[in-house]
Amino acid sequence: MVKLIRQLLATTIAVGALATAAHAAGPEIVAGPSADAKCFKPWTPETKFFKFPKKEGPYRIALANGFIGNTWRIQMIQTAKAYAEQPDVKAKLKEFKVVSTGDDVAAQIAAVDNFINSGYDAIVVNAQNPTSFKPVIKRAKAAGVVLVAFDNTLDTDEAINVNVNQKGLGELWGQWLVDHLPDGGKVLEVRGVTGTSVDRDRHEGVQEVLGKSGKKFETVEVIGRWDDGTAQKVTADAVAVHKKFDGVTVQGGSTGTVRALMDAGHAFVPVGGETENGFRKLCAEHSADGLKCTSAGSGPAQVAVAIKTAIAALEGDVVPQSIALPLAIDHDPDFKDGVNFYSKESDNFFVGNSFPDCGINFTAQEIMGQTKENK
């Protein structure tokens, strides 16, 4: 009897080890294209394609957000909830859970671990740090959990990343200043949340273009945390110290930055900013006064693409490891009320919430009807 028990234990351990090894191998790497080639576009021609083992739905999916201290993140959470409530999506979900953990990277990783241990099928994450998730990526892989990062993505090729070209966005803003400042000059750069991949990549894009322009640029950096109130304060402080800037780039909090310039009586200058509705209102209103804007960014609706990707992966569809989304871009003098900004809507609303190739398009009413709270 003892011998039989030992044999059974040995068999159980061996089967468990094989199962763990199978899970640890992660998704199969296959040839493209993806199942939905119009929506799931690979980042580069070298991007690999994943095929996860098909799971039967409905699924338990979680959104593990970090920072929530600005309108983009709030709108992103509202958009995620709105997408999960759409009838065709809701039919595939057993549960959709949202948690925001703040700036603490360890707390966000703990939240992801908790979702893994609780048996969720997929987790989408807006990561506080691009390099700190390596252990949790391995744990998700071992548990057979689909992990999709978006916006602030992960420095890995073992999880799925969904994003716009954040460095390219910085390059666009930098080029706007180069084109509108023939003699170079002093530039105010209002950065985002320190330590995130988005802040890093946008900053690198701006500075590379300015540095390669052959013009003499001096940059003053302040931390606006992608938030109107914070950006307005740090811009006001910078103007008080430096008196005059020839151009501005602002990663988020663009409305606050322009209002700070106006409150200080600073002359209007070329500005490269995000897609806040209030910013575009000001750009349209004061174009003739010298406020020459490019407004571009990554709409909060990219969270819906991340959820769509997670569901496709769970259904066994082929998806790229890294998915490229288009930027929402509009320039002076092409700001048009009712088309790419909305004079009757809140300043804090981000426009560009449509990814037509993915069948994703939200009205302001759909988004604003949702809450920002953990749920």
C-alpha angles and dihedrals in degrees: 000000000000090000090051092050091050090051091050091049091049091050092049092050091048093050090047091050091050091049091049091049091049091051092044089057086067123196122351114258107230141169120275161255105104122241090253102034095176094056104028100055117173117242094232136357086260095056111123124228127233130211114188123198108271115255126197114244162249092093139210108226128177134197111214105193125178120192116033102170099115141055095254092061092044091050090046091056091046089050092050090053092046091052092048088054095055106112098238091047096041090055089063096049127083090178137358115196129187126198128173116194104180126228095327108110092193091054092052092049089049089053091052090048090051091053090049092050091046091059102251114167097218138009126200115199138189095204124223091205128021097213105039099074100072096107093045091047088058091047091051090048092050091050094049092244118151109232118197122182121195138180095358095038134187128262093236143094092211097077130047116262124199117187151125119249098278094179089048088055090055089048090052092053091045092050090050089059093044090052094047100040106059093179098039117233146170114326129195111215113196105198132198134232111335116242097024124120092233093056091045096048097044091048092050091050094052095046096045092055093046091046094050095044096089088230126112110254128173116196128205111195126206131172113243098165090218088283127125097219094046093043091050092052097046091045091051090050092049092050090049090055103036099029096204139040127183096205143358138215118192124183095200135340088061094153091054092048093053092045090053090054090049094047090052092050089242115162115255112262136178111289132192108201148153129272101271112147092226092054091053091048090056092044091054094044097048103033092110089051094059103272099133110181143185111194116194139145153119113295118226087242089083085087087068090055089051091053091045089052092050092052092047090051092049089050089057096252121149112255133175117253088229119032123199120213126192122253121241103235134178129163139196123298094026101073107126126183111240092016109061101357133027120220093195095050128083119283088231096062116107114222123208096069096149133098101175094180087061095044090246121138127143134192119222088246093057092052100040091050090071129080129239096219126113109267 
